[in-house]
Amino acid sequence: MIKFDRFTLSNGLTVIVHEDNSSPLVAMNILYKVGARDEDAHKTGFAHLFEHLMFGGSINISSYDEPLQMAGGENNAFTNNDITNYYLTIPSQNLETAFWLESDRMLSLAFTEKSLEVQRNVVVEEFKQRYLNQPYGDVWLMLRPLAYKVHPYQWATIGKEISHIEDATLQDVKSFFKKWYAPNNAILTLVGNCTLETAKQLCEKWFEPIPVSNIPVRNLPIEPKQSEKRTAEINKPVPNSNIYMVWHCCSRLDPEFYATDLLSDILARGKSSRFYLRLVKELKFFTDISAYMLGDLDKSLFMIEGKLVNGISMKDAEDAILNELEKIKHDISEQELQKVKNKVESSLVFSEMSLDSKALNLAYYELIGDANLVNEQITKYQGIGSIEIMNIAKEIFHPENCSVLYYNATK
């Protein structure tokens, strides 16, 4: 049970505080409600570019990392299709340094041609290294536009293409910052050796003077129901042929999320899962196979990816997967269901052990409805029955709802 306090500043910044005196550290997490789905289709990759730009210094502080490190802190950030998240840990006696740094870059990021050029080059190199020049790195660059035709989930966080980042202007990034980076579009969490009184005092001093921004109402296009199977094929000099299959499924906000998540675990979590026992160990069609749902805030995808044993045909591999999916529509034992529930419970408990994980979890659950959801997850998973999961499998796994990428290894 994570106990916490919540308050909101006059400028709309939501603040959540969980005091934990067992640690000399404090974790600070700032979640901005902006991700790749909020980008212009002709100017993609901006949310991720900002993840980098935010470390380039603000108006009053030329270097973000240096003063944080001198105060004994460390930091990082990540972007996905729904959010951009910044987090740090710092000794509690130096906590005000974190407030000084984070509030200044929320208030007034330093926009210069030089900083933009530096970070633009970093992101372009990342695009090349991780997505274009790495085996299988381009999978999501091909899968997303195959599965999505109108929703902005059709592009990856890195962006549709390198040119969108290369062509980004100073005015483009200033507009994006002004549009989304504001206290009334953020959630701040503090976890560790920090009292509620200290948190309020520091928030009022450093964050409350930051003005409110006019955050646009999100009005994203709804992806129409897929009516036929879609396929794409690529041939590249990679170690093994891989198959990637995605089905449209619920969002993280939908009640059926928990049943869908457990469905993926029964199929592919661990060496006692169905896929491993049947497709890896018995049939020896795959050297590795996984199943998971993305859990996006809008209608999401259920993913199966398998690495084929050399000599196995794509057709045999795909048929074997589909055969297992047909079976799970009609039979799930209580024993295998309880087994995956136990694994989920242990993962959730483990995720509460580190300060930064707790800080992120509190911010994320506040985003999707209420920070107290962090304390209800185990109960929600334990309440799911096998019939619910089988019904979800019947709803998701039909040919018209599927998109498949055949990634063929060439010699």
C-alpha positions in Angstrom: 0.0 0.0 0.0 1.5 3.3 -1.1 0.2 6.2 1.0 0.4 9.6 -0.6 -0.9 13.2 -0.4 -2.1 15.2 -3.4 -2.5 18.9 -4.0 -2.8 21.2 -7.0 -1.1 24.5 -7.4 -3.0 27.6 -8.6 -1.5 27.2 -12.1 -2.9 23.7 -12.4 0.3 21.6 -11.6 -0.8 18.4 -9.9 1.6 17.3 -7.1 1.7 13.9 -5.4 4.0 13.2 -2.4 4.8 9.9 -0.8 7.1 10.2 2.2 9.6 7.4 2.8 12.1 8.2 5.5 13.9 4.8 5.0 15.9 6.4 2.2 18.2 9.5 2.3 17.1 10.2 -1.3 14.2 11.8 -3.0 12.9 10.8 -6.5 11.3 13.6 -8.5 9.2 12.7 -11.5 7.6 15.2 -13.9 5.2 13.7 -16.4 4.1 15.9 -19.3 0.9 14.9 -21.0 2.4 15.0 -24.5 3.7 12.3 -26.8 4.2 11.3 -30.4 0.4 11.1 -30.9 0.2 14.9 -30.4 2.5 15.8 -33.3 1.6 17.1 -36.8 1.8 14.3 -39.3 4.2 16.4 -41.4 6.4 17.3 -38.3 6.9 14.1 -36.4 9.5 13.2 -33.8 9.1 16.5 -31.9 8.1 15.0 -28.6 11.2 12.9 -28.6 13.3 15.8 -29.8 12.1 17.7 -26.8 13.2 15.0 -24.5 16.7 15.9 -25.7 16.2 19.7 -25.9 15.1 19.8 -22.3 18.7 18.8 -21.2 20.2 21.6 -23.3 19.9 24.3 -20.7 17.3 26.9 -19.7 17.4 30.7 -19.8 18.9 31.0 -16.3 20.9 27.7 -16.2 23.2 27.0 -19.1 23.8 23.4 -18.0 21.2 21.1 -16.5 23.5 18.1 -15.7 26.4 19.8 -14.1 24.7 21.4 -11.1 22.6 18.2 -10.6 25.6 16.0 -10.5 27.4 18.4 -8.1 24.4 18.0 -5.8 24.8 14.2 -6.0 21.8 13.7 -8.3 21.3 11.7 -11.4 18.5 11.9 -14.1 17.0 10.6 -17.2 13.9 10.8 -19.4 11.8 8.9 -21.9 9.2 9.5 -24.5 6.5 7.3 -25.9 3.4 7.9 -28.0 1.4 9.2 -25.1 3.7 11.0 -22.6 7.1 12.6 -22.1 8.6 11.8 -18.7 11.6 13.3 -16.8 12.9 11.9 -13.6 15.8 12.3 -11.2 17.0 11.2 -7.8 18.9 13.4 -5.4 20.0 13.5 -1.7 17.1 15.0 0.3 19.3 17.8 1.7 19.9 19.0 -1.9 16.2 18.7 -3.0 15.9 22.4 -3.7 18.5 22.1 -6.5 16.1 19.7 -8.3 13.2 22.2 -7.9 15.4 25.0 -9.2 16.5 23.0 -12.3 13.1 21.5 -13.2 11.1 24.7 -12.7 13.5 26.8 -14.7 13.3 24.6 -17.8 9.5 24.4 -17.5 9.4 28.1 -17.3 11.9 29.1 -19.9 13.8 26.6 -22.0 16.8 28.1 -23.8 16.0 28.1 -27.5 19.0 28.8 -29.6 20.0 27.7 -33.1 23.1 26.1 -31.5 21.2 23.9 -29.0 18.7 22.9 -31.6 21.5 22.0 -34.0 23.3 19.9 -31.4 20.2 18.0 -30.3 18.9 17.6 -33.8 22.1 15.9 -34.8 21.9 13.6 -31.8 18.4 12.5 -32.7 19.2 12.0 -36.4 22.2 9.8 -35.4 19.9 7.9 -33.0 17.4 7.4 -35.8 20.1 6.0 -38.0 21.8 3.8 -35.4 18.7 2.3 -33.6 16.2 2.2 -36.4 17.9 2.1 -39.7 21.3 0.4 -39.2 20.4 -2.1 -36.5 19.0 -5.6 -37.3 15.1 -5.5 -37.0 15.4 -1.8 -35.9 12.9 -0.7 -38.6 10.2 -3.1 -37.5 7.9 -0.5 -35.9 8.6 2.0 -38.7 6.8 -0.6 -41.0 4.3 -2.1 -38.6 2.7 1.0 -37.3 1.6 2.4 -40.7 0.5 -1.1 -41.6 -1.8 -1.3 -38.5 -2.9 2.3 -38.3 -4.3 4.3 -41.2 -5.7 7.5 -39.6 -4.6 7.6 -35.9 -1.2 9.2 -35.1 0.0 5.9 -33.6 0.9 5.2 -37.2 4.3 6.7 -36.6 7.0 5.7 -34.0 8.2 8.0 -31.3 11.4 8.7 -33.2 9.3 10.1 -36.1 8.1 9.0 -39.5 11.3 10.0 -41.3 14.7 11.7 -40.6 13.8 14.7 -42.7 11.1 15.8 -40.2 13.8 16.3 -37.6 16.4 17.6 -40.0 13.9 20.3 -41.2 12.8 21.3 -37.7 13.1 25.1 -37.3 13.5 27.2 -34.1 10.0 28.5 -34.5 8.7 24.9 -34.8 10.2 23.9 -31.5 9.2 27.1 -29.7 5.6 26.5 -30.8 5.6 22.9 -29.6 7.1 23.9 -26.3 4.5 26.7 -25.7 1.7 24.3 -26.7 2.4 21.5 -24.3 5.1 22.2 -21.7 3.2 24.0 -18.9 2.3 23.3 -15.3 -1.4 22.7 -16.2 -0.2 19.9 -18.5 2.1 18.1 -16.0 2.1 15.9 -13.0 4.9 16.2 -10.4 5.6 13.4 -8.0 8.0 13.3 -5.0 8.9 10.0 -3.4 11.4 9.6 -0.5 12.7 11.6 2.4 10.5 14.6 1.9 7.6 15.8 4.0 4.4 17.1 2.6 5.1 20.5 4.2 8.5 20.8 2.5 7.0 19.7 -0.8 4.3 22.4 -0.6 6.8 25.1 0.4 9.2 24.2 -2.5 6.4 23.8 -5.1 4.9 27.2 -4.2 8.3 28.9 -4.3 9.6 27.3 -7.6 6.6 26.2 -9.6 3.6 28.3 -8.7 4.9 31.5 -10.4 5.0 29.6 -13.8 2.1 30.9 -15.8 -0.7 28.7 -17.1 -0.8 27.8 -20.8 -3.7 27.4 -23.1 -3.4 23.6 -23.7 -5.3 22.5 -26.8 -8.2 20.1 -26.5 -7.0 16.8 -27.9 -9.2 15.7 -30.8 -7.5 12.7 -32.4 -9.0 10.8 -35.3 -10.4 7.4 -34.3 -8.9 4.4 -36.1 -11.7 2.7 -38.1 -12.3 -1.0 -37.6 -9.9 -3.1 -39.7 -11.8 -5.1 -42.2 -9.2 -7.3 -43.8 -5.8 -8.9 -43.1 -2.9 -6.7 -44.0 0.6 -8.0 -44.8 4.0 -6.6 -45.6 7.3 -8.3 -46.4 10.9 -7.3 -46.2 14.1 -9.1 -47.1 17.3 -8.1 -45.2 20.6 -9.6 -44.2 19.6 -10.3 -40.6 20.6 -13.4 -38.5 17.1 -15.0 -38.5 13.8 -14.6 -40.2 11.2 -13.1 -37.8 7.4 -12.8 -37.9 5.5 -9.9 -36.4 1.8 -10.1 -35.9 -0.4 -7.3 -34.5 -4.1 -7.2 -33.7 -6.1 -4.1 -32.6 -7.2 -4.3 -29.0 -8.3 -2.2 -26.1 -6.6 0.8 -24.6 -4.9 1.0 -21.2 -8.0 2.9 -19.9 -10.5 0.2 -20.9 -11.8 -2.3 -18.3 -10.7 -5.3 -20.5 -7.0 -4.2 -20.2 -6.4 -6.6 -17.4 -7.8 -9.7 -19.1 -5.9 -8.8 -22.3 -2.7 -8.4 -20.4 -3.1 -11.8 -18.7 -3.9 -13.3 -22.1 -0.5 -12.3 -23.3 1.1 -13.7 -20.2 -0.6 -17.1 -20.6 0.7 -17.2 -24.2 4.2 -16.2 -23.7 5.4 -15.3 -20.2 8.2 -17.6 -19.1 9.3 -21.1 -20.0 6.1 -22.7 -18.8 4.0 -20.6 -21.2 2.0 -22.1 -24.1 4.1 -20.6 -26.8 7.4 -21.8 -25.2 6.2 -25.3 -24.5 4.6 -25.9 -27.8 6.3 -23.7 -30.4 9.9 -23.5 -29.0 10.4 -26.7 -27.0 8.1 -29.3 -28.7 7.8 -28.2 -32.4 11.1 -26.3 -32.4 9.7 -23.7 -34.9 11.1 -20.7 -33.0 14.2 -19.9 -31.0 12.3 -17.2 -29.2 8.7 -15.9 -29.2 6.9 -13.3 -27.2 3.4 -11.8 -26.8 2.5 -8.5 -25.2 0.1 -5.6 -25.5 1.4 -2.0 -25.9 -1.1 -0.6 -23.4 -1.5 2.8 -25.1 -4.0 5.4 -23.9 -6.0 5.2 -27.1 -7.0 1.9 -28.7 -3.8 -0.2 -28.8 -2.1 -3.2 -30.3 -1.6 -6.8 -29.2 1.8 -8.0 -30.5 3.3 -11.4 -31.2 6.9 -11.6 -32.5 8.8 -14.8 -33.1 12.3 -15.6 -34.2 12.2 -18.6 -36.6 14.5 -21.6 -36.5 16.5 -21.7 -39.7 14.7 -23.8 -42.3 11.2 -23.3 -40.9 8.9 -21.6 -43.4 6.9 -18.4 -42.6 3.7 -20.3 -43.4 4.4 -23.1 -41.0 5.4 -20.6 -38.3 2.3 -18.4 -38.8 0.0 -21.4 -38.9 1.5 -22.8 -35.6 0.9 -19.4 -33.9 -2.7 -19.2 -35.2 -3.3 -22.8 -34.0 -2.3 -21.8 -30.4 -4.5 -18.7 -30.6 -7.5 -20.9 -31.6 -6.9 -23.2 -28.6 -6.8 -20.4 -26.1 -10.2 -19.2 -27.2 -11.7 -22.4 -25.7 -9.6 -23.6 -22.9 -7.7 -21.9 -20.0 -7.1 -23.9 -16.9 -7.4 -22.3 -13.4 -3.9 -23.5 -12.7 -2.2 -21.6 -15.6 -4.3 -18.5 -14.9 -3.3 -18.4 -11.2 0.3 -19.0 -12.2 0.4 -15.8 -14.4 -1.5 -13.9 -11.8 1.1 -14.7 -9.2 3.8 -13.5 -11.6 2.0 -10.3 -12.2 1.6 -9.8 -8.4 5.3 -10.3 -7.8 6.2 -7.9 -10.6 3.9 -5.2 -9.2 5.3 -5.7 -5.7 8.9 -5.5 -7.1 8.1 -2.3 -9.0 7.3 -0.6 -5.6 10.8 -1.2 -4.2 12.7 1.6 -5.9 11.9 5.3 -5.4 11.9 6.2 -9.0 9.6 3.4 -10.0 7.1 4.5 -7.3 7.4 8.1 -8.5 6.7 7.1 -12.1 3.8 4.8 -11.1 2.1 7.4 -9.0 2.4 9.9 -11.9 1.2 7.5 -14.5 -1.9 6.3 -12.5 -2.8 9.9 -11.8 -2.6 10.5 -15.6 -5.0 7.6 -16.3 -7.5 8.5 -13.6 -6.3 8.4 -10.0 -2.9 7.9 -8.4 -4.6 5.5 -6.0 -5.0 3.0 -8.8 -1.4 2.0 -8.0 -2.8 0.3 -4.9 -5.6 -1.5 -6.8 -3.7 -3.2 -9.5 -3.2 -6.6 -7.8 -6.9 -6.8 -6.9 -7.9 -5.9 -10.5 -5.7 -8.7 -11.9 -6.8 -11.3 -9.3 -10.5 -10.6 -10.1 -10.2 -11.7 -13.7 -11.6 -15.1 -14.7 -10.7 -17.5 -17.5 -14.0 -16.9 -19.3 -13.2 -13.2 -19.6 -9.8 -14.0 -21.1 -11.2 -16.5 -23.6 -13.8 -14.0 -24.7 -11.1 -11.4 -25.2 -9.2 -13.9 -27.3 -12.3 -14.5 -29.5 -12.8 -10.8 -29.9 -9.2 -10.0 -30.9 -7.8 -13.0 -32.8 -9.6 -13.1 -36.1 -7.9 -12.7 -39.5 -9.6 -9.4 -40.5 -8.1 -7.7 -37.3 -4.5 -8.8 -38.0 -1.5 -7.1 -39.7 1.6 -9.2 -40.3 5.1 -8.3 -41.2 7.3 -11.1 -42.6 10.9 -10.2 -42.0 12.9 -12.5 -44.2 16.6 -13.2 -43.6 18.7 -13.1 -46.7 22.1 -14.7 -47.1 
